[in-house]
């Protein structure tokens, strides 16, 4: 009889939204085939000190079933772990086609893979955005510790699989000054009817790098880290908000995040459909496999 602590599961540690090690956002992709308990999954995320990890099993309705875990709970969807998971599957030869479908708690996520030389690009099409409640600027000003007049538009909760309050600020300087008032954020969450309401996603329409249109930050409350290096799910929600509010002139653009942490990440973003009738958001990035191994638990 195999003892619980004798079980071994393959895993890959992948830096998503970057082609370089120690850039972008890391994710451990664990091939547990649905065996691990929820508590074990949470323990693994805490042990890695990563923001999120994914756990893969077979699916009756898709190529694979993917579960996404933070350090304190399971969430329906996450962006950079989707990119990381696809890269892991490709590298292990578990999928040799240019299209993948993941079964998630947010529905079916369609993934496309393309190659240019030795460079692999992975695109995920996030679901049709859901535009939730709007939030007065003064509340986000209090949460972020920035002047109310530095917030350009009325913030709004938007979800392309996971709901984020999207907050557009006036400059990189303001973005760099953003903090997080946990008590004020708790009050916002207490008044919200949204399940899994995430922390605010702060964005400005400029970037420290030349080819970017947006630069963003996600300061974290409940994860093992204080800030997320690159947030793919929020990038999709942010793109939908910008396009729907006329803040960008082109539905295709480059998004940057992570520079303030020394982990620069980059995504190509395409909003699908016109303002007022967006059908989804395609977010594309690269990934780098930093390590592979076995979990023994």
TORKOL-4160 file (C-alpha; in steps of 0.2 Angstrom, whole numbers, padded with zeros to 4 digits, m for minus):
297
<pt num="1" X="0000" Y="0000" Z="0000"/>
<pt num="2" X="0007" Y="0017" Z="m0005"/>
<pt num="3" X="0008" Y="0029" Z="0010"/>
<pt num="4" X="0001" Y="0047" Z="0008"/>
<pt num="5" X="0019" Y="0054" Z="0010"/>
<pt num="6" X="0026" Y="0043" Z="m0003"/>
<pt num="7" X="0015" Y="0050" Z="m0017"/>
<pt num="8" X="0025" Y="0059" Z="m0031"/>
<pt num="9" X="0018" Y="0072" Z="m0043"/>
<pt num="10" X="0027" Y="0080" Z="m0058"/>
<pt num="11" X="0028" Y="0099" Z="m0058"/>
<pt num="12" X="0035" Y="0113" Z="m0068"/>
<pt num="13" X="0040" Y="0130" Z="m0061"/>
<pt num="14" X="0036" Y="0143" Z="m0075"/>
<pt num="15" X="0039" Y="0161" Z="m0077"/>
<pt num="16" X="0025" Y="0168" Z="m0087"/>
<pt num="17" X="0024" Y="0184" Z="m0098"/>
<pt num="18" X="0043" Y="0183" Z="m0100"/>
<pt num="19" X="0055" Y="0174" Z="m0111"/>
<pt num="20" X="0069" Y="0176" Z="m0097"/>
<pt num="21" X="0071" Y="0168" Z="m0080"/>
<pt num="22" X="0066" Y="0178" Z="m0065"/>
<pt num="23" X="0055" Y="0190" Z="m0075"/>
<pt num="24" X="0036" Y="0190" Z="m0077"/>
<pt num="25" X="0026" Y="0180" Z="m0064"/>
<pt num="26" X="0030" Y="0163" Z="m0058"/>
<pt num="27" X="0018" Y="0148" Z="m0056"/>
<pt num="28" X="0020" Y="0130" Z="m0051"/>
<pt num="29" X="0011" Y="0118" Z="m0063"/>
<pt num="30" X="0007" Y="0102" Z="m0053"/>
<pt num="31" X="0001" Y="0086" Z="m0062"/>
<pt num="32" X="m0010" Y="0079" Z="m0048"/>
<pt num="33" X="m0024" Y="0071" Z="m0059"/>
<pt num="34" X="m0036" Y="0077" Z="m0046"/>
<pt num="35" X="m0029" Y="0067" Z="m0032"/>
<pt num="36" X="m0023" Y="0081" Z="m0020"/>
<pt num="37" X="m0035" Y="0088" Z="m0007"/>
<pt num="38" X="m0039" Y="0107" Z="m0007"/>
<pt num="39" X="m0029" Y="0109" Z="0009"/>
<pt num="40" X="m0014" Y="0100" Z="0001"/>
<pt num="41" X="m0016" Y="0112" Z="m0014"/>
<pt num="42" X="m0016" Y="0127" Z="m0002"/>
<pt num="43" X="m0001" Y="0120" Z="0007"/>
<pt num="44" X="0009" Y="0119" Z="m0009"/>
<pt num="45" X="0005" Y="0137" Z="m0014"/>
<pt num="46" X="0011" Y="0143" Z="0003"/>
<pt num="47" X="0027" Y="0132" Z="0002"/>
<pt num="48" X="0032" Y="0140" Z="m0015"/>
<pt num="49" X="0028" Y="0158" Z="m0009"/>
<pt num="50" X="0021" Y="0160" Z="m0026"/>
<pt num="51" X="0005" Y="0170" Z="m0029"/>
<pt num="52" X="m0004" Y="0155" Z="m0038"/>
<pt num="53" X="m0001" Y="0137" Z="m0043"/>
<pt num="54" X="m0011" Y="0126" Z="m0055"/>
<pt num="55" X="m0017" Y="0108" Z="m0053"/>
<pt num="56" X="m0020" Y="0098" Z="m0068"/>
<pt num="57" X="m0032" Y="0083" Z="m0071"/>
<pt num="58" X="m0041" Y="0075" Z="m0086"/>
<pt num="59" X="m0057" Y="0082" Z="m0092"/>
<pt num="60" X="m0073" Y="0075" Z="m0101"/>
<pt num="61" X="m0077" Y="0092" Z="m0109"/>
<pt num="62" X="m0059" Y="0099" Z="m0113"/>
<pt num="63" X="m0041" Y="0094" Z="m0116"/>
<pt num="64" X="m0037" Y="0097" Z="m0097"/>
<pt num="65" X="m0046" Y="0102" Z="m0081"/>
<pt num="66" X="m0036" Y="0116" Z="m0073"/>
<pt num="67" X="m0038" Y="0122" Z="m0055"/>
<pt num="68" X="m0031" Y="0138" Z="m0049"/>
<pt num="69" X="m0026" Y="0141" Z="m0031"/>
<pt num="70" X="m0020" Y="0156" Z="m0021"/>
<pt num="71" X="m0012" Y="0154" Z="m0004"/>
<pt num="72" X="m0029" Y="0155" Z="0005"/>
<pt num="73" X="m0042" Y="0149" Z="m0007"/>
<pt num="74" X="m0047" Y="0142" Z="m0024"/>
<pt num="75" X="m0052" Y="0155" Z="m0038"/>
<pt num="76" X="m0061" Y="0152" Z="m0054"/>
<pt num="77" X="m0048" Y="0158" Z="m0066"/>
<pt num="78" X="m0031" Y="0166" Z="m0067"/>
<pt num="79" X="m0021" Y="0173" Z="m0082"/>
<pt num="80" X="m0002" Y="0170" Z="m0079"/>
<pt num="81" X="m0005" Y="0152" Z="m0073"/>
<pt num="82" X="m0015" Y="0149" Z="m0089"/>
<pt num="83" X="0000" Y="0154" Z="m0099"/>
<pt num="84" X="0012" Y="0144" Z="m0088"/>
<pt num="85" X="0001" Y="0129" Z="m0089"/>
<pt num="86" X="0000" Y="0129" Z="m0108"/>
<pt num="87" X="0019" Y="0131" Z="m0108"/>
<pt num="88" X="0022" Y="0116" Z="m0096"/>
<pt num="89" X="0011" Y="0105" Z="m0107"/>
<pt num="90" X="0019" Y="0109" Z="m0123"/>
<pt num="91" X="0037" Y="0106" Z="m0115"/>
<pt num="92" X="0032" Y="0089" Z="m0109"/>
<pt num="93" X="0025" Y="0084" Z="m0125"/>
<pt num="94" X="0007" Y="0082" Z="m0118"/>
<pt num="95" X="m0001" Y="0092" Z="m0132"/>
<pt num="96" X="0006" Y="0094" Z="m0149"/>
<pt num="97" X="m0008" Y="0104" Z="m0157"/>
<pt num="98" X="m0009" Y="0123" Z="m0159"/>
<pt num="99" X="m0025" Y="0124" Z="m0149"/>
<pt num="100" X="m0030" Y="0119" Z="m0131"/>
<pt num="101" X="m0046" Y="0120" Z="m0121"/>
<pt num="102" X="m0045" Y="0121" Z="m0102"/>
<pt num="103" X="m0060" Y="0117" Z="m0091"/>
<pt num="104" X="m0060" Y="0130" Z="m0077"/>
<pt num="105" X="m0073" Y="0136" Z="m0064"/>
<pt num="106" X="m0075" Y="0151" Z="m0075"/>
<pt num="107" X="m0080" Y="0140" Z="m0090"/>
<pt num="108" X="m0070" Y="0134" Z="m0105"/>
<pt num="109" X="m0054" Y="0144" Z="m0109"/>
<pt num="110" X="m0047" Y="0143" Z="m0127"/>
<pt num="111" X="m0028" Y="0144" Z="m0129"/>
<pt num="112" X="m0019" Y="0145" Z="m0145"/>
<pt num="113" X="0000" Y="0142" Z="m0148"/>
<pt num="114" X="0011" Y="0149" Z="m0161"/>
<pt num="115" X="0030" Y="0148" Z="m0164"/>
<pt num="116" X="0042" Y="0160" Z="m0172"/>
<pt num="117" X="0059" Y="0152" Z="m0173"/>
<pt num="118" X="0062" Y="0146" Z="m0156"/>
<pt num="119" X="0050" Y="0158" Z="m0148"/>
<pt num="120" X="0033" Y="0151" Z="m0142"/>
<pt num="121" X="0018" Y="0163" Z="m0140"/>
<pt num="122" X="0003" Y="0158" Z="m0130"/>
<pt num="123" X="m0014" Y="0166" Z="m0132"/>
<pt num="124" X="m0029" Y="0164" Z="m0121"/>
<pt num="125" X="m0046" Y="0171" Z="m0125"/>
<pt num="126" X="m0054" Y="0177" Z="m0109"/>
<pt num="127" X="m0073" Y="0177" Z="m0108"/>
<pt num="128" X="m0085" Y="0191" Z="m0112"/>
<pt num="129" X="m0082" Y="0204" Z="m0099"/>
<pt num="130" X="m0095" Y="0207" Z="m0086"/>
<pt num="131" X="m0096" Y="0226" Z="m0081"/>
<pt num="132" X="m0100" Y="0227" Z="m0062"/>
<pt num="133" X="m0103" Y="0241" Z="m0050"/>
<pt num="134" X="m0095" Y="0257" Z="m0051"/>
<pt num="135" X="m0085" Y="0264" Z="m0036"/>
<pt num="136" X="m0084" Y="0282" Z="m0031"/>
<pt num="137" X="m0066" Y="0289" Z="m0033"/>
<pt num="138" X="m0065" Y="0294" Z="m0015"/>
<pt num="139" X="m0066" Y="0276" Z="m0009"/>
<pt num="140" X="m0051" Y="0271" Z="m0021"/>
<pt num="141" X="m0042" Y="0286" Z="m0016"/>
<pt num="142" X="m0043" Y="0280" Z="0002"/>
<pt num="143" X="m0038" Y="0262" Z="m0002"/>
<pt num="144" X="m0023" Y="0267" Z="m0013"/>
<pt num="145" X="m0017" Y="0282" Z="m0003"/>
<pt num="146" X="m0017" Y="0294" Z="m0018"/>
<pt num="147" X="m0026" Y="0310" Z="m0022"/>
<pt num="148" X="m0044" Y="0308" Z="m0028"/>
<pt num="149" X="m0041" Y="0320" Z="m0043"/>
<pt num="150" X="m0027" Y="0308" Z="m0049"/>
<pt num="151" X="m0040" Y="0295" Z="m0053"/>
<pt num="152" X="m0046" Y="0299" Z="m0071"/>
<pt num="153" X="m0062" Y="0290" Z="m0073"/>
<pt num="154" X="m0075" Y="0282" Z="m0062"/>
<pt num="155" X="m0068" Y="0265" Z="m0056"/>
<pt num="156" X="m0078" Y="0250" Z="m0060"/>
<pt num="157" X="m0077" Y="0231" Z="m0057"/>
<pt num="158" X="m0074" Y="0221" Z="m0072"/>
<pt num="159" X="m0072" Y="0203" Z="m0074"/>
<pt num="160" X="m0066" Y="0192" Z="m0089"/>
<pt num="161" X="m0066" Y="0177" Z="m0077"/>
<pt num="162" X="m0061" Y="0186" Z="m0061"/>
<pt num="163" X="m0068" Y="0202" Z="m0055"/>
<pt num="164" X="m0056" Y="0217" Z="m0052"/>
<pt num="165" X="m0060" Y="0235" Z="m0048"/>
<pt num="166" X="m0051" Y="0244" Z="m0063"/>
<pt num="167" X="m0043" Y="0261" Z="m0058"/>
<pt num="168" X="m0035" Y="0272" Z="m0071"/>
<pt num="169" X="m0023" Y="0285" Z="m0064"/>
<pt num="170" X="m0015" Y="0300" Z="m0072"/>
<pt num="171" X="0004" Y="0296" Z="m0072"/>
<pt num="172" X="0018" Y="0283" Z="m0068"/>
<pt num="173" X="0023" Y="0294" Z="m0053"/>
<pt num="174" X="0005" Y="0292" Z="m0046"/>
<pt num="175" X="0006" Y="0273" Z="m0050"/>
<pt num="176" X="0022" Y="0271" Z="m0040"/>
<pt num="177" X="0015" Y="0280" Z="m0025"/>
<pt num="178" X="0000" Y="0268" Z="m0023"/>
<pt num="179" X="m0001" Y="0259" Z="m0007"/>
<pt num="180" X="m0015" Y="0248" Z="0000"/>
<pt num="181" X="m0026" Y="0252" Z="0015"/>
<pt num="182" X="m0032" Y="0234" Z="0020"/>
<pt num="183" X="m0046" Y="0241" Z="0032"/>
<pt num="184" X="m0053" Y="0252" Z="0018"/>
<pt num="185" X="m0052" Y="0237" Z="0006"/>
<pt num="186" X="m0061" Y="0226" Z="0018"/>
<pt num="187" X="m0075" Y="0239" Z="0019"/>
<pt num="188" X="m0077" Y="0239" Z="0000"/>
<pt num="189" X="m0077" Y="0220" Z="m0001"/>
<pt num="190" X="m0090" Y="0220" Z="0013"/>
<pt num="191" X="m0102" Y="0230" Z="0003"/>
<pt num="192" X="m0099" Y="0221" Z="m0013"/>
<pt num="193" X="m0110" Y="0207" Z="m0019"/>
<pt num="194" X="m0096" Y="0200" Z="m0031"/>
<pt num="195" X="m0089" Y="0183" Z="m0027"/>
<pt num="196" X="m0070" Y="0182" Z="m0027"/>
<pt num="197" X="m0068" Y="0201" Z="m0028"/>
<pt num="198" X="m0050" Y="0204" Z="m0030"/>
<pt num="199" X="m0039" Y="0219" Z="m0026"/>
<pt num="200" X="m0039" Y="0235" Z="m0036"/>
<pt num="201" X="m0030" Y="0235" Z="m0053"/>
<pt num="202" X="m0021" Y="0251" Z="m0055"/>
<pt num="203" X="m0016" Y="0257" Z="m0072"/>
<pt num="204" X="m0009" Y="0272" Z="m0081"/>
<pt num="205" X="m0009" Y="0275" Z="m0100"/>
<pt num="206" X="0010" Y="0276" Z="m0101"/>
<pt num="207" X="0025" Y="0264" Z="m0098"/>
<pt num="208" X="0043" Y="0264" Z="m0092"/>
<pt num="209" X="0047" Y="0255" Z="m0108"/>
<pt num="210" X="0045" Y="0261" Z="m0126"/>
<pt num="211" X="0033" Y="0249" Z="m0134"/>
<pt num="212" X="0020" Y="0249" Z="m0120"/>
<pt num="213" X="0003" Y="0258" Z="m0120"/>
<pt num="214" X="m0002" Y="0253" Z="m0102"/>
<pt num="215" X="0008" Y="0250" Z="m0086"/>
<pt num="216" X="m0001" Y="0242" Z="m0071"/>
<pt num="217" X="0001" Y="0236" Z="m0053"/>
<pt num="218" X="m0009" Y="0224" Z="m0042"/>
<pt num="219" X="m0005" Y="0226" Z="m0023"/>
<pt num="220" X="m0010" Y="0210" Z="m0014"/>
<pt num="221" X="m0019" Y="0208" Z="0003"/>
<pt num="222" X="m0021" Y="0190" Z="0006"/>
<pt num="223" X="m0007" Y="0182" Z="m0005"/>
<pt num="224" X="0010" Y="0177" Z="0001"/>
<pt num="225" X="0017" Y="0192" Z="m0008"/>
<pt num="226" X="0013" Y="0210" Z="m0007"/>
<pt num="227" X="0012" Y="0213" Z="m0025"/>
<pt num="228" X="0009" Y="0203" Z="m0041"/>
<pt num="229" X="0022" Y="0204" Z="m0054"/>
<pt num="230" X="0010" Y="0202" Z="m0069"/>
<pt num="231" X="m0008" Y="0199" Z="m0069"/>
<pt num="232" X="m0015" Y="0191" Z="m0085"/>
<pt num="233" X="m0034" Y="0190" Z="m0079"/>
<pt num="234" X="m0034" Y="0208" Z="m0073"/>
<pt num="235" X="m0025" Y="0214" Z="m0089"/>
<pt num="236" X="m0040" Y="0207" Z="m0099"/>
<pt num="237" X="m0052" Y="0216" Z="m0088"/>
<pt num="238" X="m0042" Y="0232" Z="m0089"/>
<pt num="239" X="m0042" Y="0231" Z="m0108"/>
<pt num="240" X="m0061" Y="0229" Z="m0109"/>
<pt num="241" X="m0063" Y="0244" Z="m0097"/>
<pt num="242" X="m0051" Y="0255" Z="m0107"/>
<pt num="243" X="m0059" Y="0250" Z="m0124"/>
<pt num="244" X="m0077" Y="0252" Z="m0118"/>
<pt num="245" X="m0073" Y="0269" Z="m0110"/>
<pt num="246" X="m0064" Y="0276" Z="m0125"/>
<pt num="247" X="m0048" Y="0278" Z="m0116"/>
<pt num="248" X="m0038" Y="0268" Z="m0130"/>
<pt num="249" X="m0040" Y="0271" Z="m0149"/>
<pt num="250" X="m0034" Y="0254" Z="m0154"/>
<pt num="251" X="m0041" Y="0237" Z="m0147"/>
<pt num="252" X="m0024" Y="0229" Z="m0150"/>
<pt num="253" X="m0009" Y="0235" Z="m0138"/>
<pt num="254" X="0005" Y="0230" Z="m0127"/>
<pt num="255" X="0003" Y="0230" Z="m0109"/>
<pt num="256" X="0017" Y="0230" Z="m0096"/>
<pt num="257" X="0019" Y="0226" Z="m0078"/>
<pt num="258" X="0032" Y="0221" Z="m0065"/>
<pt num="259" X="0046" Y="0234" Z="m0068"/>
<pt num="260" X="0045" Y="0241" Z="m0051"/>
<pt num="261" X="0048" Y="0224" Z="m0044"/>
<pt num="262" X="0063" Y="0220" Z="m0055"/>
<pt num="263" X="0052" Y="0207" Z="m0064"/>
<pt num="264" X="0046" Y="0215" Z="m0080"/>
<pt num="265" X="0032" Y="0206" Z="m0090"/>
<pt num="266" X="0024" Y="0210" Z="m0106"/>
<pt num="267" X="0008" Y="0204" Z="m0115"/>
<pt num="268" X="0000" Y="0208" Z="m0132"/>
<pt num="269" X="m0018" Y="0212" Z="m0129"/>
<pt num="270" X="m0033" Y="0212" Z="m0141"/>
<pt num="271" X="m0051" Y="0217" Z="m0137"/>
<pt num="272" X="m0063" Y="0207" Z="m0147"/>
<pt num="273" X="m0078" Y="0217" Z="m0153"/>
<pt num="274" X="m0083" Y="0235" Z="m0153"/>
<pt num="275" X="m0086" Y="0246" Z="m0137"/>
<pt num="276" X="m0103" Y="0241" Z="m0130"/>
<pt num="277" X="m0102" Y="0224" Z="m0137"/>
<pt num="278" X="m0086" Y="0216" Z="m0132"/>
<pt num="279" X="m0086" Y="0197" Z="m0135"/>
<pt num="280" X="m0069" Y="0193" Z="m0126"/>
<pt num="281" X="m0051" Y="0198" Z="m0124"/>
<pt num="282" X="m0036" Y="0189" Z="m0131"/>
<pt num="283" X="m0020" Y="0190" Z="m0120"/>
<pt num="284" X="m0004" Y="0184" Z="m0127"/>
<pt num="285" X="0012" Y="0181" Z="m0119"/>
<pt num="286" X="0028" Y="0170" Z="m0118"/>
<pt num="287" X="0034" Y="0159" Z="m0104"/>
<pt num="288" X="0051" Y="0152" Z="m0097"/>
<pt num="289" X="0052" Y="0135" Z="m0088"/>
<pt num="290" X="0063" Y="0139" Z="m0074"/>
<pt num="291" X="0064" Y="0121" Z="m0066"/>
<pt num="292" X="0055" Y="0104" Z="m0066"/>
<pt num="293" X="0054" Y="0091" Z="m0053"/>
<pt num="294" X="0043" Y="0080" Z="m0042"/>
<pt num="295" X="0033" Y="0084" Z="m0027"/>
<pt num="296" X="0034" Y="0071" Z="m0013"/>
<pt num="297" X="0019" Y="0072" Z="m0001"/>
